[in-house]
Structure formats: C-alpha cells, structure tokens
Amino acid sequence: MSDLETRISQWFDSISEMTPENVEARRDVELVITKLDDGQVRVADVGPTGAVVVHEWVRKAILLLFRLRGLEKSEVGPSNTWTDWS
C-alpha cells in the first residue's frame, strides 16, 4: 500500500470529523481526484477472472471529497433547488 493509500484510509477513518478546513486531507483527496482525471488510477478494474475489483482507497477518497469541498445550494428555476460542491 502506498503512502497516499494509507493516508486516505486514515482520513476516511475520521470522516465524521472532516471539514473543508482540513487542508492536509483535502490536499491528499484532491491528488487522488487529479490522478483519476489523468487516468493514472481507477475506482475499479476488471480482474483476470472477469470479476470487477474495486480499489477501496480511491472510493474512500471520492466519498471524502464531499466532506472536504463543502456543499452550497443553488436556485434553478422557481421550484428547483440543487446542491453542488463549491
């Protein structure tokens, strides 16, 4: 397990305490998201037997992203309200 994987797992263990102000956790999560965007990592792969293998540390980073970016409400039309990260 790489250092980044270990840190993501440790951050995830305290997900209930995560806020956008946690700069170190946010830096690690943003790095994983950048690696996803660049195609360097994947959330899941098809293994040699054809079964889907989920990379849990990447999944955890995505879930942490919602805590670390924060949410903000946006009005869309007269009766629709959307919540999006800032």
C-alpha positions, 0 to 999 in steps of 0.5 A: 500500500502506498503512502497516499493509500494509507493516508486516505484510509486514515482520513476516511477513518475520521470522516465524521470529523472532516471539514473543508478546513482540513487542508492536509486531507483535502490536499491528499483527496484532491491528488487522488481526484487529479490522478483519476482525471489523468487516468493514472488510477481507477475506482475499479478494474476488471480482474483476470477472472472477469470479476470487477475489483474495486480499489477501496482507497480511491472510493474512500477518497471520492466519498471524502471529497464531499466532506472536504469541498463543502456543499452550497445550494443553488436556485434553478428555476422557481421550484428547483433547488440543487446542491453542488460542491463549491 
